[in-house]
């Protein structure tokens, strides 16, 4: 067994260190540069008057320097050029892609108190990451390959006004991570917010399943069954990551969402993060579920696309060794991600469906 592990590690190391950039070859099913990435994150430390911040808890977390590295930026660059440099770098990487034409860049609202004198207001001490809507809207407007994904915590006292403003500023969806934002999607008090979302034709992209990217999370709030309320109010809901990982009420979250996908026509899922090391076999399992691919949308969860978190070699029980070598040799992160998912036999329609859902 040790010999097998050593051989596999050598293969992985060799493929990443010595393969030259190649084109998509057999892995390109003729998609061309037509794909929209639904799920792209940015962050910031407040440089350049961005208004963004990362909590001290997160900055002291071992993940923090890895996140900076994965976004291809240093703190010195942020100090010198402002947080805005992330958008310039992101746009350039998308422009370099042969398959992805645009990306939805997600703002990130914070933790909102539900009671007391600060009810309806941002609690900075409990907010782990904050990326303002106005900042994201302003920056994406500078690039023709970036789209604005708003984030509005519906517990804010002025949530409806913020939602309307985001729509007026060109937002194509609303993004939540309930487990770190203190949002219970099943709370009836949110019905007016859902009704306005429906009226504005604004989809909801929301994290489902266990959350491990942050220092602290209340995973129960990301139970997919909590999404019944917005769906019943007519909101188009996109369950990020297909609720992979974790359990709710003793039931696997992935199994928990499957009956809902059959029941609700307005429920979709994105396949971002499903090739990560901590989610082995989920993409293959999802593709085997009858009809599920018809509800899938393409996303990456950038910047979480780096080795060793993702490698085609983790999936050779589902793709060929030849494909693993070829995917590993693709330098552009988006083209590599697309190629890996093509190797899994993700249907073309999954890569092309996003535009119809977000009106692009």
C-alpha positions as CSV (number, residue, x, y, z in Angstrom):
1,X,0.0,0.0,0.0
2,X,2.8,2.4,0.9
3,X,4.4,1.8,-2.6
4,X,1.1,2.6,-4.3
5,X,0.8,5.8,-2.4
6,X,4.3,6.8,-3.1
7,X,3.8,6.1,-6.9
8,X,0.6,8.1,-6.9
9,X,2.3,11.1,-5.2
10,X,5.2,11.0,-7.7
11,X,2.7,10.9,-10.6
12,X,0.8,13.9,-9.2
13,X,4.0,15.8,-8.5
14,X,5.4,15.1,-12.0
15,X,2.1,16.1,-13.7
16,X,2.1,19.5,-12.0
17,X,5.8,20.3,-12.2
18,X,6.6,19.1,-15.7
19,X,3.5,19.2,-18.0
20,X,3.4,22.1,-20.4
21,X,0.3,24.1,-21.1
22,X,-1.9,22.4,-23.6
23,X,-5.2,23.2,-25.2
24,X,-8.4,21.5,-24.1
25,X,-8.1,18.9,-26.9
26,X,-10.5,16.0,-26.5
27,X,-11.9,17.5,-23.4
28,X,-13.4,20.5,-25.2
29,X,-16.9,19.4,-26.4
30,X,-17.2,22.5,-28.6
31,X,-18.4,24.9,-25.9
32,X,-16.1,27.6,-27.0
33,X,-15.9,30.8,-24.9
34,X,-19.5,30.7,-23.8
35,X,-19.6,29.8,-20.1
36,X,-20.6,32.0,-17.1
37,X,-19.1,31.1,-13.8
38,X,-21.9,31.6,-11.3
39,X,-19.8,31.4,-8.1
40,X,-16.7,33.6,-7.7
41,X,-15.6,35.1,-4.4
42,X,-13.4,38.1,-3.6
43,X,-12.3,39.6,-0.3
44,X,-10.5,42.6,1.0
45,X,-8.9,44.3,3.9
46,X,-10.2,47.8,3.5
47,X,-7.4,49.1,1.4
48,X,-8.4,51.6,-1.3
49,X,-11.4,52.5,0.8
50,X,-13.2,49.3,-0.3
51,X,-15.1,49.0,2.9
52,X,-14.3,45.3,3.0
53,X,-12.9,43.6,6.1
54,X,-11.9,40.2,7.4
55,X,-12.3,39.5,11.1
56,X,-9.3,39.2,13.3
57,X,-10.4,35.6,14.0
58,X,-10.2,34.8,10.3
59,X,-6.9,36.7,9.8
60,X,-5.3,34.7,12.5
61,X,-6.7,31.4,11.0
62,X,-4.1,29.3,9.2
63,X,-6.4,29.4,6.1
64,X,-5.9,33.2,5.7
65,X,-2.5,33.2,4.0
66,X,-3.6,30.4,1.8
67,X,-6.7,32.4,0.7
68,X,-4.5,35.3,-0.2
69,X,-2.1,33.0,-2.2
70,X,-5.1,31.4,-4.0
71,X,-6.3,34.8,-5.1
72,X,-2.8,35.5,-6.5
73,X,-2.3,38.6,-4.3
74,X,-0.2,39.6,-1.4
75,X,-1.1,41.9,1.4
76,X,1.6,44.3,0.2
77,X,-0.2,44.5,-3.2
78,X,-3.4,45.3,-1.4
79,X,-1.8,48.0,0.6
80,X,-0.1,49.6,-2.4
81,X,-2.9,49.2,-5.0
82,X,-6.0,48.7,-2.9
83,X,-8.4,45.8,-2.7
84,X,-9.5,46.7,-6.2
85,X,-6.4,44.9,-7.6
86,X,-8.3,41.6,-7.1
87,X,-10.9,42.6,-9.7
88,X,-8.2,43.5,-12.3
89,X,-6.4,40.2,-11.8
90,X,-9.7,38.3,-11.8
91,X,-10.8,39.9,-15.1
92,X,-7.5,39.2,-16.7
93,X,-7.7,35.5,-15.8
94,X,-11.2,35.2,-17.1
95,X,-10.1,37.0,-20.3
96,X,-7.3,34.4,-20.7
97,X,-9.8,31.5,-20.5
98,X,-10.8,29.7,-23.6
99,X,-14.1,28.6,-22.2
100,X,-15.4,31.0,-19.6
101,X,-16.6,34.4,-20.8
102,X,-17.9,35.9,-17.6
103,X,-17.9,35.4,-13.9
104,X,-20.4,36.5,-11.2
105,X,-18.4,38.2,-8.5
106,X,-20.1,37.9,-5.1
107,X,-20.4,40.5,-2.4
108,X,-20.7,39.2,1.1
109,X,-23.0,40.7,3.8
110,X,-22.4,40.1,7.4
111,X,-23.9,38.9,10.7
112,X,-27.1,40.9,11.6
113,X,-28.4,41.0,15.2
114,X,-31.9,39.8,15.6
115,X,-32.8,41.4,18.9
116,X,-31.8,44.2,21.3
117,X,-30.8,47.7,20.6
118,X,-28.8,46.6,17.6
119,X,-31.5,44.6,16.0
120,X,-31.3,44.8,12.2
121,X,-27.8,46.2,12.2
122,X,-24.4,44.8,11.2
123,X,-22.5,43.1,14.1
124,X,-18.9,43.6,13.1
125,X,-17.6,41.5,15.9
126,X,-19.5,38.4,14.7
127,X,-18.9,39.1,11.0
128,X,-16.1,37.0,9.6
129,X,-15.9,38.5,6.1
130,X,-17.6,41.5,4.7
131,X,-17.5,42.7,1.0
132,X,-20.0,45.6,0.4
133,X,-22.4,45.6,-2.5
134,X,-21.6,49.2,-3.6
135,X,-17.9,48.3,-3.8
136,X,-18.5,45.2,-5.9
137,X,-21.0,46.9,-8.2
138,X,-18.6,49.7,-8.8
139,X,-15.6,47.5,-9.5
140,X,-17.3,45.0,-11.8
141,X,-18.7,47.9,-13.9
142,X,-15.1,48.5,-15.0
143,X,-14.9,45.1,-16.7
144,X,-17.1,43.6,-19.4
145,X,-16.4,40.0,-18.2
146,X,-17.5,40.5,-14.6
147,X,-21.0,40.5,-13.2
148,X,-22.4,41.8,-9.9
149,X,-23.6,39.2,-7.4
150,X,-25.2,41.1,-4.5
151,X,-25.4,39.9,-0.9
152,X,-28.1,41.3,1.4
153,X,-28.8,39.9,4.8
154,X,-32.7,39.9,4.9
155,X,-32.5,40.5,8.7
156,X,-31.3,44.1,8.1
157,X,-33.8,46.8,9.0
158,X,-33.5,48.2,5.5
159,X,-33.2,44.9,3.6
160,X,-35.9,45.7,1.1
161,X,-34.3,49.0,0.2
162,X,-30.9,47.4,-0.2
163,X,-32.4,44.7,-2.4
164,X,-34.0,47.3,-4.7
165,X,-30.8,49.3,-4.9
166,X,-28.8,46.1,-5.7
167,X,-31.1,45.4,-8.6
168,X,-30.9,49.0,-9.8
169,X,-27.1,48.6,-9.7
170,X,-27.2,45.6,-12.0
171,X,-27.1,42.7,-9.6
172,X,-27.9,39.4,-11.2
173,X,-28.5,37.4,-8.0
174,X,-28.3,37.5,-4.2
175,X,-25.8,35.4,-2.4
176,X,-26.1,34.0,1.2
177,X,-24.1,31.9,3.5
178,X,-26.7,31.4,6.2
179,X,-24.4,29.6,8.6
180,X,-22.1,32.6,9.0
181,X,-24.7,35.4,8.4
182,X,-27.2,34.4,11.0
183,X,-30.0,33.8,8.4
184,X,-32.8,31.2,8.9
185,X,-34.2,30.9,5.4
186,X,-37.3,29.3,6.8
187,X,-38.2,32.3,9.0
188,X,-41.7,33.6,8.0
189,X,-40.6,37.1,8.7
190,X,-38.5,37.0,5.5
191,X,-41.6,36.6,3.3
192,X,-41.7,40.3,2.2
193,X,-38.0,40.0,1.2
194,X,-38.8,36.8,-0.8
195,X,-41.8,38.5,-2.4
196,X,-39.6,41.4,-3.6
197,X,-37.0,39.0,-4.9
198,X,-39.7,37.3,-6.9
199,X,-41.0,40.6,-8.2
200,X,-37.5,41.7,-9.2
201,X,-36.7,38.3,-10.8
202,X,-33.6,38.0,-8.5
203,X,-32.4,34.4,-7.9
204,X,-31.0,33.4,-4.6
205,X,-27.7,31.6,-4.5
206,X,-27.3,30.1,-1.1
207,X,-24.8,27.8,0.6
208,X,-26.2,24.5,1.6
209,X,-24.6,21.8,3.6
210,X,-21.7,21.9,6.1
211,X,-19.4,25.0,5.9
212,X,-15.7,24.5,6.6
213,X,-14.1,27.5,4.9
214,X,-14.7,29.8,7.9
215,X,-13.6,29.9,11.5
216,X,-17.1,29.3,12.9
217,X,-20.5,28.3,11.3
218,X,-24.0,27.2,12.4
219,X,-24.5,24.4,9.9
220,X,-28.1,23.9,10.9
221,X,-29.0,27.1,9.1
222,X,-27.8,25.7,5.8
223,X,-30.2,22.7,5.9
224,X,-31.6,22.5,2.4
225,X,-35.1,21.9,3.7
226,X,-35.1,25.5,5.0
227,X,-35.3,26.6,1.4
228,X,-38.9,25.5,1.1
229,X,-40.2,28.9,2.1
230,X,-38.5,31.0,-0.6
231,X,-39.4,28.4,-3.2
232,X,-43.0,28.6,-2.1
233,X,-42.8,32.4,-2.6
234,X,-41.8,31.9,-6.2
235,X,-38.0,32.7,-5.7
236,X,-35.6,30.9,-8.0
237,X,-33.2,29.2,-5.6
238,X,-29.8,27.9,-6.4
239,X,-28.5,25.5,-3.7
240,X,-24.7,25.9,-3.8
241,X,-22.7,22.7,-3.8
242,X,-25.9,20.5,-4.0
243,X,-25.9,20.4,-0.2
244,X,-22.9,18.1,-0.2
245,X,-21.3,17.2,3.1
246,X,-22.9,17.2,6.5
247,X,-26.2,16.1,8.0
248,X,-29.4,17.7,9.1
249,X,-31.7,16.0,11.6
250,X,-29.7,12.8,11.1
251,X,-30.2,12.7,7.4
252,X,-27.4,13.3,4.8
253,X,-27.9,16.8,3.3
254,X,-27.3,15.6,-0.3
255,X,-30.1,12.9,0.1
256,X,-32.2,15.5,1.8
257,X,-32.3,17.9,-1.2
258,X,-33.0,15.3,-3.9
259,X,-36.8,15.1,-3.3
260,X,-37.0,18.9,-3.3
261,X,-35.4,19.1,-6.7
262,X,-38.1,16.9,-8.1
263,X,-40.9,18.8,-6.3
264,X,-39.8,22.5,-7.0
265,X,-39.3,23.6,-10.5
266,X,-37.6,26.8,-9.3
267,X,-34.9,24.9,-7.4
268,X,-31.5,24.5,-9.0
269,X,-28.0,23.6,-7.8
270,X,-24.5,24.6,-8.6
271,X,-21.6,22.2,-9.0
272,X,-19.0,24.5,-7.5
273,X,-16.4,22.8,-5.2
274,X,-17.5,19.3,-6.0
275,X,-14.1,18.2,-7.3
276,X,-12.4,19.3,-4.0
277,X,-10.5,16.7,-2.0
278,X,-13.1,16.9,0.8
279,X,-15.9,16.1,-1.6
280,X,-14.7,13.1,-3.5
281,X,-17.3,11.1,-5.4
282,X,-20.1,13.7,-5.0
283,X,-20.0,14.9,-8.5
284,X,-20.0,11.4,-9.9
285,X,-22.9,10.4,-7.6
286,X,-24.9,13.5,-8.5
287,X,-24.5,12.8,-12.3
288,X,-26.0,9.4,-11.7
289,X,-29.1,10.8,-10.1
290,X,-31.9,10.7,-12.7
291,X,-32.8,14.2,-13.9
292,X,-30.4,16.0,-11.6
293,X,-28.1,17.2,-14.3
294,X,-31.1,19.2,-15.7
295,X,-31.0,21.3,-12.5
296,X,-27.2,21.9,-12.5
297,X,-25.5,25.2,-13.1
298,X,-21.7,25.7,-13.5
299,X,-19.6,27.4,-10.9
300,X,-16.1,27.1,-9.5
301,X,-16.2,28.6,-5.9
302,X,-13.0,30.5,-7.0
303,X,-10.4,31.0,-5.5
304,X,-10.8,27.5,-4.0
305,X,-9.4,25.8,-7.2
306,X,-5.8,25.2,-6.2
307,X,-3.6,22.2,-5.7
308,X,-3.6,20.2,-3.4
309,X,-7.3,21.1,-2.7
310,X,-8.1,20.0,-6.2
311,X,-6.3,17.6,-8.5
312,X,-7.6,15.5,-11.4
313,X,-5.6,12.6,-9.9
314,X,-8.0,12.4,-7.0
315,X,-10.6,11.3,-9.5
316,X,-9.0,8.5,-11.5
317,X,-11.8,6.2,-10.4
318,X,-14.1,8.4,-12.5
319,X,-11.8,9.8,-15.2
320,X,-9.0,8.2,-17.3
321,X,-5.3,8.6,-16.5
322,X,-4.9,10.2,-19.9
323,X,-7.5,12.8,-19.0
324,X,-5.9,13.4,-15.6
325,X,-2.6,14.2,-17.3
326,X,-4.2,16.4,-19.8
327,X,-6.3,18.3,-17.3
328,X,-3.3,18.8,-15.0
329,X,-1.4,20.4,-17.8
330,X,-4.0,23.2,-18.4
331,X,-2.7,26.4,-16.8
332,X,-5.7,28.6,-16.8
333,X,-7.7,27.8,-13.7
334,X,-11.1,28.1,-15.3
335,X,-10.2,26.0,-18.4
336,X,-8.7,23.4,-16.0
337,X,-11.9,23.3,-14.0
338,X,-14.1,23.0,-17.1
339,X,-11.9,20.3,-18.5
340,X,-12.1,18.3,-15.3
341,X,-15.8,18.5,-15.2
342,X,-16.1,17.6,-18.9
343,X,-13.9,14.5,-18.1
344,X,-16.6,13.6,-15.6
345,X,-19.1,13.7,-18.5
346,X,-21.0,16.8,-17.2
347,X,-23.4,17.6,-20.0
348,X,-22.9,20.7,-22.1
349,X,-26.2,22.1,-21.0
350,X,-24.9,22.5,-17.4
351,X,-22.2,24.8,-18.6
352,X,-24.6,26.9,-20.7
353,X,-27.7,27.1,-18.4
354,X,-26.5,29.9,-16.1
355,X,-27.2,32.7,-18.6
356,X,-30.9,31.8,-18.8
357,X,-31.3,31.7,-15.0
358,X,-29.6,35.1,-14.3
359,X,-30.8,36.8,-17.5
360,X,-27.5,37.1,-19.2
